[in-house]
Amino acid sequence: MSTTETPVRLTEQELVERWRAEALERAGYSPQAAFELAARTDVDLHVAAELLAKGLLDRARAADSALTPSKTKPGSAAAVKDSANQVR
């Protein structure tokens, strides 16, 4: 490494968001949707991934559903279902 290069140190939050985005991409989300969802603390990673895995929603609606605010507890299965119903 030359003297002009300095290693980039990510914060813990950035590391977590990167991990979440990678997990969402592996689940089938587009890189952009995964990035947006990963940064949201009100989105449950497992619920978002499960939507696609179970075929409950197509990819576009799943991303929209996970991003749609709900009156129920954020990230809960009920919130995801509420959001899915709003998209239809």
Order of alpha helices (4+ residues) and beta strands (2+ residues): alpha-alpha-alpha-alpha-alpha
